[in-house]
């Protein structure tokens, strides 16, 4: 059965899913790699669609896979699929341009964070709804962090108490994200970085251990294990 998004929802979720995922090794584009027999993108969209506030989901797929992705996601949830770009930033911009009138909260979510729980989607959206222009989910950094030079010589130990590991979905007032992309210069690894460059405050909310990013074969194995334990 196809998940039905709530027409009363005020949230649009953009999923840039056009990346190659070279660190996962050779194979299909990253978002289409299999996790427990289903593509990462299917897992991600299913969990997004389970969040009650979500009105619209737009996926930016590899340009050669748009029809295949559309057919793949049709049984999962109502989704708009558009061709993505060569870089993540271009894919987000393409998805943003396809959001219909209505939702004023826009979340950007990595398909590689396929196990992200619906409650994290709701938490980020709620913080934007409460008046924050930009919101990111974060976890404390638990490892000791060393600063090194070009020769890998240690320069010092970084105080980790003020450091956070950033996850997705990242949430924004729609007008803020649109303006940030219109003014975008150098490509950045996340949309909060674009907003920061506009001088807009970014607020943190607690992230989730389940929102791990599947980047390497080990991450894929870990995600498989988590699914077998009911994640």
LUMDRENMI-249270 format. One line per field, with one value per residue: x, z, y of N, C-alpha, C in turn; residue number from 1; residue in one letter. Coordinates in steps of 0.2 Angstrom, whole numbers, plus 5000, padded with zeros to 4 digits. Each point is the difference from the previous one (the first is absolute). Layout:
BEGIN
nc1	[X,...]
nc3	[Z,...]
nc2	[Y,...]
cac1	[X,...]
cac3	[Z,...]
cac2	[Y,...]
cc1	[X,...]
cc3	[Z,...]
cc2	[Y,...]
drendo	[NUM,...]
vodren	[A,...]
This chain:
BEGIN
nc1	[5004,4999,5005,4995,5003,5001,4995,4999,5005,5005,5002,5005,5001,5006,5001,5006,4999,5004,5002,5006,5003,5006,4999,4994,5004,5002,4996,4994,4996,5003,4995,5003,5006,5000,4995,5002,5003,5001,4999,5005,4999,4998,5005,5004,4997,5000,5006,5002,4997,5003,5003,4996,5006,5003,5001,5007,5001,5006,5001,5007,4998,5004,5002,5004,4998,4998,4999,5005,5003,4997,5001,5006,4999,4997,5002,5005,5000,4996,5004,5003,5002,5006,5003,5005,5005,5005,4998,5001,5004,5002,5001,5003,5004,5002,5001,5004,5002,4999,5002,4994,4995,5001,5004,5001,5000,5007,5000,5007,4999,5005,4999,5006,4996,5001,5003,5000,4998,4993,5002,5005,4997,4996,5006,5004,4995,4999,5006,4999,4995,5004,5002,5004,5005,5005,4999,5005,4999,5002,5006,5001,5005,5001,5002,5006,5000,5004,5003,5001,5007,5002,5004,4994,5004,4999,4995,4995,4997,4994,4997,4998,5000,5003,5002,4997,4997,5000,4994,4995,4993,5002,4998,4996,5000,4995,4998,5002,4997,4995,5000,5001,4996,4996,5003,4999,5006,5005,5001,4995,5001,4998,4993,5001,5005,4996,4996,5005,5001,4994,5003,4997,4998,5004,4994,5003,4998,4999,5005,5001,5002,4993,5001,5003,5006,4997,5007,5002,5003,5004,4999,5000,5005,5002,4998,5003,5005,4999,5000,5004,5002,4997,5006]
nc3	[5000,4996,5003,5003,4997,5006,4997,5007,4999,5004,4999,4996,4998,4999,4995,5000,4994,4998,5006,4998,5005,4998,5006,4997,4996,4995,4996,5002,4998,5004,4998,4995,5004,5000,5005,5002,4994,5003,4995,5002,4994,4998,5004,4997,4994,5001,5003,4994,4996,5005,4999,5004,5001,4997,4996,4999,4995,4999,4996,5001,4994,4999,4996,5000,5006,4997,4994,5001,5003,4995,4996,5003,5000,4994,5001,5000,4996,5000,4994,5000,4994,5001,4995,5003,5004,4998,5003,5007,5000,4994,5003,5006,4996,4996,5006,5002,4994,5002,5006,5000,4998,5006,5000,5006,5001,4998,5000,5001,4997,5003,4994,5001,5003,4997,5006,4998,5006,4999,5007,4997,4994,5004,5003,4994,4997,5006,5000,4994,5001,5005,4994,5000,4997,5004,4999,5004,4998,5006,5000,5007,4999,4999,4994,5002,5000,4995,5000,4994,4998,4995,5005,5003,5001,5006,4999,5002,5006,4996,5003,5001,5006,4996,4998,4995,5000,4994,5000,4997,4999,4996,5004,4996,5002,4997,5002,5005,4999,4998,5005,5004,4997,5000,5006,4999,5003,5004,4998,5004,5006,5003,5000,5006,4996,4995,5004,5003,4993,5001,5005,4998,5006,5002,5002,5005,4998,5005,4998,4996,5004,4999,5000,5000,4998,4995,5002,5005,4997,5005,4997,4994,5002,5003,4994,4997,5004,5000,4993,5000,5003,4995,4998]
nc2	[4994,5005,5002,5003,5005,5003,5001,4999,4996,5002,4994,5003,4993,5003,4996,5003,4996,5005,4999,4999,5003,5003,5003,4999,5002,4997,5003,4999,5006,5004,5004,4996,5001,4994,5001,4994,5000,5006,5004,5003,5002,4994,4998,5004,4999,4994,5001,5003,4996,4997,5006,5001,5004,4994,5005,5002,4996,5003,4996,5002,4997,4995,5004,4995,5001,5005,4997,4997,5005,5003,4995,5001,5007,4998,4994,5004,5006,5005,5000,5006,4998,5003,5002,4997,5003,5002,5005,4999,5006,4998,4994,5003,5004,4994,4997,5005,5000,4994,5003,4998,5004,5003,4995,5002,4994,5001,4993,4999,4994,4997,4998,5002,5005,4994,5000,5006,5001,4999,4998,4999,4997,4997,4998,4999,4997,4997,4999,4998,4996,4999,5001,4994,5004,4997,4994,4998,4993,4999,4997,5000,5003,4993,5001,4998,5007,4998,5005,4999,5000,5003,5000,5001,5006,4998,5005,4996,5000,4999,5006,4994,5003,5004,4994,5000,4994,5002,4999,4996,5002,5004,5004,5003,5007,4998,5006,4998,4993,5003,5004,4995,4996,5005,5000,4994,5000,4999,4994,4999,4997,5005,5000,4997,4997,4999,4998,4996,4999,4999,4998,4995,5001,4995,4997,4997,4994,4996,4997,4995,4995,4999,5007,4994,5003,4997,5000,4995,4995,5003,5006,4997,4997,5006,5003,4995,5001,5006,4999,4996,5005,5002,5003]
cac1	[4996,5003,4999,4996,5002,4995,4999,5000,5007,5003,5007,5003,5007,5004,5005,5005,5002,5003,5008,5003,5001,5006,5003,4996,5003,4997,4993,4994,5001,5000,4993,4997,5003,4995,5001,4995,4996,4996,5005,5001,4995,4994,5000,5000,4994,4995,5000,4998,4993,4997,5000,4993,5000,5002,4995,5003,5007,5003,5007,5004,5003,5005,4997,4998,4996,4994,4994,5001,4999,4993,4997,5003,4997,4992,4996,5002,4997,4999,5007,5002,5007,5003,5007,5004,5005,5007,5002,4994,4996,4995,4994,4995,4997,4995,4994,4996,4996,4995,4995,4994,4998,4997,5005,5004,5006,5003,5005,5004,5002,5004,4998,5005,4998,4994,4996,4998,4993,4996,4999,5005,4997,4995,5003,5003,4994,4997,5005,4999,4993,5000,5003,5007,5001,5003,5001,5004,5001,5008,5003,5007,5006,5002,5007,5005,5002,5006,5001,5007,5002,5001,5004,4997,5003,4995,5001,4997,4993,4995,4995,4994,4994,4996,4999,4994,5000,4993,4996,4995,4999,5001,4993,5000,4994,5001,5003,5007,5004,5000,5005,5007,5002,5001,5006,5005,5006,5003,4996,5001,4998,4993,4996,5001,5006,4997,4996,5005,5004,4995,5000,4994,5001,4998,4999,5001,4996,5003,4999,4998,5005,4998,5001,5007,5001,5003,5005,5004,4997,4999,4994,4995,5000,4998,4993,4997,4999,4995,4993,4999,4998,4994,5001]
cac3	[5000,5000,5006,4999,5003,5003,4996,5004,5002,4998,4999,4994,5001,4994,5001,4995,5000,4993,5001,4998,5006,4998,5006,5001,4995,4994,5000,4998,5004,5008,5003,4997,5003,5004,5007,5002,4994,4997,4999,5005,4998,5003,5007,5002,4999,5004,5007,5000,4999,5006,5004,4999,4997,4993,4995,4993,5000,4993,4999,4994,4998,4995,4994,4995,5004,5003,4999,5004,5007,5001,5000,5006,5006,5000,5006,5007,5001,4995,5000,4994,4998,4995,4998,5004,4997,5001,5007,5004,5001,4994,5000,5004,4997,4996,5004,5003,4995,4999,5005,4999,5005,5006,5006,5001,5004,4996,5003,4995,5003,4996,4999,5003,5007,4999,5006,5004,5003,4999,5005,4999,4995,5004,5004,4996,4997,5005,5002,4995,5001,5006,4998,4998,4993,4997,5006,4999,5006,5001,5005,5002,4998,5005,4999,5000,4993,5000,4995,4997,4995,4994,5000,5005,5006,5004,5003,5007,5001,5000,5005,4997,5004,4996,4994,4998,4994,4997,4997,4996,4996,5002,4999,4998,4997,4992,4997,5002,4996,4993,4999,5001,4994,4995,5001,5001,4996,5000,5002,5007,5001,5003,4999,5006,4999,4996,5005,5004,4996,5000,5007,5004,5005,4999,5006,5001,5004,5000,4995,5001,4998,4994,4994,4998,4993,4997,4995,4998,5001,5007,5002,4997,5004,5006,4999,4999,5007,5003,4998,5003,5007,5000,4999]
cac2	[5006,5006,5005,5006,5005,5004,5006,5006,5001,5007,4998,4996,4997,4999,4994,5000,4993,4998,4999,4994,4996,4996,4996,4993,4995,5000,4997,5005,5006,4998,5000,4994,4994,4996,4999,4995,4998,5006,5006,5005,5005,4997,5000,5007,5003,4997,5003,5007,5000,4998,5006,5003,5006,5001,5001,4999,4997,5001,4996,5002,4994,5000,5002,4994,4996,5004,4996,4994,5003,5002,4994,4997,5003,5001,4996,5002,5006,5005,5003,5003,4999,5005,4998,5003,5003,4997,5001,5000,5006,5001,4996,5003,5005,4998,4997,5006,5003,4996,5000,5004,5005,4997,4999,5006,4997,4995,4996,4997,4994,4995,4993,4995,4999,4996,4998,5006,4998,5005,5005,5005,5005,5004,5004,5006,5004,5004,5005,5006,5002,5004,5006,5000,5000,4994,4995,4994,4995,4999,4996,5001,4997,4996,4998,5006,5003,5003,5005,4998,5004,4997,4994,4996,5001,5003,5006,5001,4996,5005,4999,4997,5002,5005,4997,4996,4997,5003,4995,5003,5006,5007,5004,5007,5003,5000,5006,5000,4996,5002,5006,4997,4997,5005,5004,4995,5000,4994,4994,4998,4993,5000,5006,5005,5004,5005,5005,5004,5005,5006,5003,4998,4996,4993,4997,4993,4996,4993,4995,4993,4995,4997,5004,5000,5000,4994,5002,4995,4993,4998,5004,4996,4994,5002,5001,4993,4997,5004,4998,4993,5001,5004,5007]
cc1	[5004,4999,4997,5003,4994,4999,5000,5007,5003,5007,5001,5007,5003,5005,5004,5003,5003,5008,5002,5001,5006,5003,4997,5003,4996,4993,4995,5002,4998,4993,4996,5003,4995,5002,4994,4995,4996,5005,5000,4994,4993,4999,4999,4993,4994,5000,4998,4992,4996,5000,4993,5000,5001,4994,5002,5007,5002,5007,5003,5004,5006,4996,4998,4995,4994,4993,5001,4999,4992,4996,5001,4996,4993,4997,5002,4996,4999,5006,5000,5007,5002,5007,5005,5006,5007,5002,4994,4996,4996,4994,4995,4996,4994,4994,4996,4996,4994,4994,4994,4999,4997,5005,5004,5006,5003,5006,5004,5003,5005,4997,5005,4998,4993,4996,4998,4993,4996,4999,5006,4998,4995,5003,5003,4994,4997,5005,4999,4994,5000,5004,5007,5000,5003,5002,5003,5000,5007,5000,5006,5006,5003,5008,5005,5002,5007,5001,5007,5001,5001,5004,4997,5003,4994,5002,4997,4994,4995,4995,4994,4994,4995,4999,4994,5001,4993,4997,4995,4994,5001,4994,5001,4993,5001,5003,5008,5004,5000,5005,5007,5002,5001,5006,5006,5006,5004,4996,5002,4997,4993,4997,5001,5006,4998,4997,5004,5004,4995,5000,4994,5001,4997,5000,5000,4994,5003,4999,4999,5006,4998,5001,5007,5000,5003,5004,5005,4997,4999,4993,4994,4999,4996,4992,4996,4999,4995,4993,4998,4998,4994,5000,4995]
cc3	[5000,5006,4997,5004,5002,4996,5004,5002,4997,4998,4993,5002,4993,5002,4994,5000,4993,5001,4998,5006,4999,5006,5002,4995,4993,5000,4998,5004,5007,5002,4998,5002,5005,5007,5002,4994,4997,4999,5006,5000,5003,5007,5002,4999,5004,5007,5000,4999,5006,5005,4999,4997,4993,4995,4993,5001,4993,5000,4994,4999,4995,4993,4996,5004,5002,5000,5004,5007,5001,5001,5006,5006,5000,5005,5007,5003,4994,5000,4993,4999,4995,4998,5005,4996,5001,5007,5004,5000,4994,5001,5005,4997,4995,5003,5003,4995,4998,5005,4999,5005,5006,5005,5001,5005,4995,5003,4994,5004,4995,5000,5003,5008,5000,5006,5004,5002,4998,5005,4999,4995,5004,5005,4997,4998,5006,5002,4995,5001,5006,4999,4998,4993,4997,5006,4997,5006,5001,5006,5003,4997,5006,5000,5002,4993,5000,4994,4997,4994,4993,5000,5005,5007,5005,5002,5006,5000,5000,5006,4997,5003,4995,4993,4999,4993,4997,4996,4995,5003,5003,4998,4999,4999,4992,4997,5002,4996,4992,4999,5001,4993,4994,5001,5000,4996,5000,5002,5007,5001,5003,4999,5005,4999,4995,5004,5004,4997,4999,5006,5004,5005,4999,5007,5000,5004,5001,4994,5002,4998,4994,4994,4998,4992,4997,4994,4998,5001,5007,5003,4998,5004,5007,5000,4999,5007,5004,4998,5003,5008,5001,4999,4995]
cc2	[5006,5005,5006,5006,5005,5007,5006,5001,5007,4999,4997,4998,4999,4994,5000,4993,4999,4999,4993,4995,4996,4997,4994,4995,5000,4997,5006,5006,4999,4999,4994,4994,4996,4999,4995,4999,5006,5006,5004,5006,4998,5000,5008,5003,4997,5003,5008,5000,4998,5006,5004,5007,5001,5000,4998,4996,5001,4996,5002,4993,5000,5002,4994,4995,5003,4995,4994,5002,5001,4993,4996,5002,5001,4995,5003,5006,5004,5004,5004,4998,5004,4998,5004,5003,4997,5001,5000,5006,5001,4995,5003,5006,4998,4997,5006,5004,4996,5000,5004,5005,4997,4999,5006,4997,4995,4997,4997,4994,4996,4993,4995,4999,4996,4998,5005,4999,5006,5006,5005,5005,5005,5005,5006,5004,5005,5006,5006,5003,5005,5007,5001,5000,4994,4995,4994,4995,4999,4995,5002,4996,4996,4998,5006,5002,5003,5005,4998,5004,4995,4993,4995,5000,5003,5007,5002,4996,5005,4998,4998,5002,5004,4997,4996,4996,5001,4994,5004,4996,5007,5004,5007,5003,5001,5006,5000,4996,5002,5006,4998,4997,5005,5004,4995,5001,4993,4995,4998,4993,5000,5007,5005,5005,5006,5005,5004,5005,5007,5003,4998,4994,4993,4997,4992,4997,4993,4996,4993,4996,4996,5003,5000,5000,4994,5002,4995,4993,4998,5003,4996,4994,5001,5002,4994,4997,5004,4998,4993,5001,5004,5007,5003]
drendo	[1,2,3,4,5,6,7,8,9,10,11,12,13,14,15,16,17,18,19,20,21,22,23,24,25,26,27,28,29,30,31,32,33,34,35,36,37,38,39,40,41,42,43,44,45,46,47,48,49,50,51,52,53,54,55,56,57,58,59,60,61,62,63,64,65,66,67,68,69,70,71,72,73,74,75,76,77,78,79,80,81,82,83,84,85,86,87,88,89,90,91,92,93,94,95,96,97,98,99,100,101,102,103,104,105,106,107,108,109,110,111,112,113,114,115,116,117,118,119,120,121,122,123,124,125,126,127,128,129,130,131,132,133,134,135,136,137,138,139,140,141,142,143,144,145,146,147,148,149,150,151,152,153,154,155,156,157,158,159,160,161,162,163,164,165,166,167,168,169,170,171,172,173,174,175,176,177,178,179,180,181,182,183,184,185,186,187,188,189,190,191,192,193,194,195,196,197,198,199,200,201,202,203,204,205,206,207,208,209,210,211,212,213,214,215,216,217,218,219,220,221,222,223,224,225,226,227,228,229,230,231]
vodren	[X,X,X,X,X,X,X,X,X,X,X,X,X,X,X,X,X,X,X,X,X,X,X,X,X,X,X,X,X,X,X,X,X,X,X,X,X,X,X,X,X,X,X,X,X,X,X,X,X,X,X,X,X,X,X,X,X,X,X,X,X,X,X,X,X,X,X,X,X,X,X,X,X,X,X,X,X,X,X,X,X,X,X,X,X,X,X,X,X,X,X,X,X,X,X,X,X,X,X,X,X,X,X,X,X,X,X,X,X,X,X,X,X,X,X,X,X,X,X,X,X,X,X,X,X,X,X,X,X,X,X,X,X,X,X,X,X,X,X,X,X,X,X,X,X,X,X,X,X,X,X,X,X,X,X,X,X,X,X,X,X,X,X,X,X,X,X,X,X,X,X,X,X,X,X,X,X,X,X,X,X,X,X,X,X,X,X,X,X,X,X,X,X,X,X,X,X,X,X,X,X,X,X,X,X,X,X,X,X,X,X,X,X,X,X,X,X,X,X,X,X,X,X,X,X,X,X,X,X,X,X]
